[in-house]
Amino acid sequence: MTLHPVLADDGITEPSTSGATPVSYVSNQKYTVTIPLSVDLSDGGTGSGIVTIKTGEDLKIPPGNVLSVALTAGRSQKLTTADDIEGISYTVNKNDSEGDEVAPDGIRFIRVSAGATGDPVSQVLHFAASGTPKFSGTYTGTADFTITVAPEAGEEITFAGATWRILNPDIDATVPGHQALIIKQEALSEKEMSDDGATGTDTPGAASLFSDSQANYFDSNGDNGYDHSLLKHEIGNYYAHFIANTPEAQYVNGVELNNPTFEAFKNKVVAEGEAPFISAEATASSWGCTSWYKDERFATTLGSTKEAFALSYGDIHSYLDSETFTGDLSAPLLDFRTFLPPRYWLRSPGTNTAQAGLIYNANMKNSVNTTTVDASKLKSVRPALVVTLH
């Protein structure tokens, strides 16, 4: 873009005039995906082609996004002639006939993350006719490719001066765009949790109590413990001082945390023959359950309040891909052992009256809540947000 300055002439007099000049900028090419121009199966019924994603010094895919290539879902893999419209089928495999099949199901066979640099990323595709032609002549067909750039779970973005991990790229498909659930990579420091946003050290992972006002999770009225916890207060401080007044705040989505009362928590429907979630006689000050970490209820939804928050077990089960879990208790996307400490609070109740949920490494756990400063009961604070990604 070139701007040419215009100098005023001393002889210019009133009345003055004004005008508008459009200014434009054309960005450089974002990425290049090369697919085979054609594939010839004349040599023994097989052929090959190469799909390549050119990276260069900067792929220029939006942060948190992944570029992927797939065979378009639902398209026929057939070769036909005018005289043989039933034709013959063909298969596509990675590398050679022994490689993994690439089916027309929309599932990617090659991908590159935002910010990738280095040599081009390529995948050889092996095509093989799997039938016998009925007539002589040239059998033809079309292999349809879908190229997608979209946010993806596990990718990282920079938001309001911190690095965040995408847990789910879109928690509400009914709303246009991507409303992504993200979690801060580094646990909060003393300074980030402080009332003034300035007191304490900048060292990430400061330890904190869940609550400094009550030992039980639910209070005597059965109200939710997170709503008036130290944990929520500290996360609120972080949002107020480090996000609310930044340009990025416009991309924060309002949420409804859906925190349960004791009665709502207690009244979980279980399958016939299963033990009750909590006994009918339980009270807010005396209860216990064995499947607390499986509670898929009370997930965060889009709402009216812009805030950061601690994750719930409902968030984990509703928005993280369960196929990536290791057993019932471990969600690898929540593993921050590279960014110690590995323990951080959740906002959900734990296994009994005096416990709140937490993540230890990647595992869903719980810990005693206490108003007494005890090093063994202190955990770190790792806030989550719902933000709009483009």
Steps between C-alpha positions, in 0.01 A plus 500: 500500500641843402368830634600827326511812722340817367647833617269797539576803282543830684260654256205279592223703660154439637260345441670170562384175345515142617491159340554133566760268355450122523810319625539130430754228566516163330653235726749246381391150412391312813575141402526269201346154473602303192290200394573265208403639160411147390570138590546232230420140600599350165809333644356186656195680640699714745638851515602763749482871571638735764309751710727776634449789741757772447620657822777748427609719789148558633192305402280795600210288618309679780630414850342188648395375157604194303508460123393150400427314177253213463316312229158659487240302693232312306664519159511187287840345428412357158640505147248483215462528124203604291434131430561380855331738743523246784875509453767372734599613847838619615664526841735761644772417754782694660842443342436158340254212481589397857440846648201624695187545292391855419121481476260763361375576851630852555763378749830674430806313383742793530510805731716795597459727803512880499851642516665188359824566316752295308473263206169442319282228653405230250300178484527245218165350404489156335201442267401148394215378279309227680280369220518368146397725207211370290592689184813632338555872524597759756334482840499831684389643831565790735669492840352788702714663769379718787742757644405636842646765729335490843580529871583171665522357851855480630626798301636806680414868461628822653220695665529808723875452534486134609512162328180292506415148386183435300291230672206521259494719189124563511277426799179613327453409134169691487685834528693627195878489529718308743428546871807322635559371851861579592713455813807696608828318452673647805320485834443840659769681697449682830495829311235378255277381785545808719224750568694786340671304222838620624577333834712186520745322273467435128594132541230283336325230701441667836320269742154582629216367711168417336321699771611714791152529652355148534637148534208323329439532129127586524398745770228429759231623258625268226638785291785426263846538653671644192269802486655654813838326497849645515563320171230699319616824662860450384395411146277808502799714600698361208223574253444853632866604493647303209217444249203734549686814388692346210400519131446124508214537751262563210545136398410357841158334497251542781435171680265329743694271736192300607642424845268259686338527839533193718152382401578531129833322551334226704217429257696322230309238305683166490434196286283221632702272724770758570567630850357846580731791424446622857282334763151638550581581863803713417510868598714793387721448805519120476522321167726282290503348150728271305450627144556872553757519219250360248245777557435642154246757618542872568718585201572864416271642230487831318335768712517863603794527740849556360735328741782252541419187699625167630399197294236257621471124451201587280728708277748214474241239403295730275776672306811279499518209259441191714679286240823665608447408867719239663251296702228677697723740686761642265456778242838569333394845376496612864858389563727796575798321652725698266374809681519408868331465742291209368209539746230762447149553633172428323174661609307174546427310822728206575420164656351615830390791718838668545657444160527694174615380159844543349730383224824324590718454191221398258288322759167598652544504876368679807646646817393602847383859515623678810512855629826419676822567307644153454757452226359159412157653431617792283458473123571731207243701304467457123212706355292424192319730256259475209624719215406557138764374259520603136 
